[in-house]
Amino acid sequence: MINSRLSVHHFSTFKNIAKKTFDKFNTKYSANVQAFKQKVDTTASSKIQVQRSTQKPYVHPFHDAHHPVYPSSMKWLETMGEVTGPEQVSPHYEHFSFARRHALTFWAGFLLLRFVGTTEDIFMFAQSSTQAWVFLFSYMYFYTEGKKYFLMPMLTRFYSKISIM
């Protein structure tokens, strides 16, 4: 369709226009290069010394090595670690069964239900209660024990600093 609108001789016209345009560009470019070379030669022959700047680069007044002004994810994590601080350690000792009483209750009840679920007479009650037991503990864990540890800081930075000392 495009070929039917263009005659065969149009391509030679395009070629001539492109050649003329390239010749104009080439002459202007070579003239520009010659002018630049002359400018460089005159500067070199006059031996003008390039003066070095005596100014110092700008330093932000709040910038230091520990708290730079520019943002980065590593510095943000470091700052958040400093804000949350180290882990609050309890001064008194809790033995294992008291400290993890909810987890131990869950596993004891779960294993008891699975054991009763394998018996002959009342297995259907234990098997149907197992899913409810898991759901109840997974749902209520936050309100019993998980809420104490939900907003605790990540202690990687604290332990890495302690291990260096």
N, C-alpha and C positions, 0 to 999 in steps of 0.2 A: 504494500500500500504506500509506504514512504518512497519506495523506488519509482513508483509511477509518477509522483509529483516532482521529483528531482530529475533533471536531465543528466545525461552522462557527462556533460562538460562542466557541471557545477563543481565536481571534485577537483578539477584542475584549478578552478578559481579559488577554492579554499586553500589549496596548496600554495598558490602565489601570495595570498593574503598572509598566511602563516609565515612564509619566507620573509616578506617585507617586515612583518612585526618582529621577527627574530633578529633581523638585521638592525632595526632601530634599537632594540634592547641591547644588542651586542655593542653597538657604537657608544651608547650612553653609559653602559657598564664599564667599558674600557676607559672612557674619559674620566669616569669617577675613580677608577683604580689609579690612573695616572696622576690625578689631582691629589689623591691620598699619599702616593709615593713622594711627590714633590713636597708635601707638607712635612712628611717624616724626614726627608733629606734636609730641609731648611732647619728643622728643629735640631737635628743631629749636628749640623755644621755650626750652628750658633752656640752649641754646648750649654744649653740652658739646663741648670740643675733642677731636678724635681725635688721640691721641698717636702719633707715628711711632716705629717700632721703632729702637732703637739697635744692635740686633744685626746682625752681618755674616753673610752666607751662609757655609756650611761649605765649605772648600776642602781637598781631599785633600792630604796632605803630599807625595805622590809625583807630583802632577799638575803638569805644565808645558806650555807651548805645543808643544814638540817631541814629548813623549811623554805624551799624555793618558791618563787612567785608563780612560775609556770605550772600548770596542772599535769599530773601523771597518775596513772592508776596505782603504781607502786607506792608513791608518797601518800596517796589517799588511804590506802590500806594501812600504811604505817601510822598515820595520824589517827585512824579509827582504833587501831590497837592501843595507842597511847591514851585515847579518850576512855575506852572501856577499862583499861588497867588490868592488873594481874587477877588471877582467879582468887575469889574470896574463900579461903580455907577455913573450915570449921575448927575452933580451938579444942573441941572435945571429940572423943572417939566414939563412933557408932559401929557396932559389930555388923557382920554381913547380913544376918537374918533380919535385923531391924532396918538397916539402910535400904534393903531391896525387898521389903515385905510384900509389896504389891506384885513384883515380878515373880517372887516365889509362890505367892497365892495363885497367880495365873497358871504357872506351870504345874503346880500340884493339882489344881482343879481340872486342868486339861488332861493330864495323864490319868487321873481318876476316872474321868468321863470316858476316855478311850479304853481303859481297862474294863469298866462296866459295860461299855459298848460291845465288847467281844463275848460277854456272857450270854447264856441261852435265853433266860426268861425275860429280863427287863432291858435287853439291848436297844430296843427302839427308843426308849426314853433318853438313854445316854447319847445315842447317835444323833437324835434331833436336838439335844441340848448342847452339843459340842459347838455347832456353828453360832448359836446364841452366846455361848460363853466367850468365844473368840471375839465376836462383835462387841459385846459389852465391855470387855477389857480394852480392846483397841480404841473404843469410843471414850471410855471414862479414864483412860490413862493420863490424859492431859490434866484433868481436874484433880487427880490424886497425887501424881508425882511429877509428871512432865512439865507442869507450869513452873516448877522451881528452876528448871534448866532450859526453858524455852528462850529466854533472852540473855543467857550467859554468853560472855565473849568467846570468840575463837582464841584458843590459848597457844597457837603455834608460835607467835612472836615471843610470848612470855617464856615458853620453854626453850626456844632457841637462844634467847639471851641468857637464861640461867645455865644452859649447857656450855656456853662459851666461857663463863667465869671460872 
